[in-house]
Amino acid sequence: MGAGLMPDQTEGGMARERAQMVEQQLRRRGIHDERVLAAMGSVPRERFVADQVRNRAYEDVALPIAEGQSISQPYMVARMTELLAVRPGDRILEIGTGSGYQAAVLATLEAQVTTIERHADLAIAARARLEALGFTDAVDVRIGDGSLGIPGDRFDGIVVTAGAPETPPSLPDQLRDDGRLVVPVGPREIQRLVVVTRHGDTWDERITDECVFVPLVGAAGWPH
Ligand code: SAH
């Protein structure tokens, strides 16, 4: 292959691609929250994808990980994070750890993250990546069906990064006052992001962007 066709995979080269991704895929498309843009500009996405697709880490697409699952497109990670409106110190529950990338972005925003993954090998790999990057204290990776959330617990934000047939019914109740739930809802082929905000004992629901996620499989998701 001729010189110049291989993307520059040095740390500097990756940092340049990351900065470009933030400007072209995020800011230009309407992500305005500077803290979210800074977090997306600091987490090394290339560390969360398989070696074979490392050179594609900053492309404007979801990329395959193991078990037929995927790491979401950068824009979608940023958009969901912006909708979650994370404040430093917030307790956030993520359902669908996958590669661990979204959890790293949330931890960079100084959230305390609990993330649940149903595939044990994905959870173990994500835990190792997060530890290597210094997120050990900020992110707790658990293995299991997260579609019911963590009954009895309360969070400032809950993000579901897999598509659900309907809003999992036990999640809105696990929000603290002013807490936000972001979940892709719809048929397997296409969903819309639903944002539920809790105000005391009432819940506001807003339906936003179209999106395509791998299915949420479990008690409050799709059958196996
Ligand atoms: N947030 C991830 C992308 C996740 S892809 C990232 O940043 O890389 C969706 C993930 O949800 C997959 O890994 C899938 O195995 C997981 N998943 C699907 N249903 C689940 C469930 N009921 N509980 C926990 N994880 C689930």
Boltz pocket constraint, residues with backbone or C-beta under 6 A from the ligand:
constraints:
  - pocket:
      binder: B
      contacts: [[A, 69], [A, 70], [A, 71], [A, 72], [A, 95], [A, 96], [A, 97], [A, 98], [A, 99], [A, 100], [A, 101], [A, 102], [A, 103], [A, 116], [A, 117], [A, 118], [A, 119], [A, 122], [A, 144], [A, 145], [A, 146], [A, 147], [A, 161], [A, 162], [A, 214], [A, 215], [A, 216], [A, 217], [A, 218], [A, 219], [A, 221]]
      max_distance: 6.0
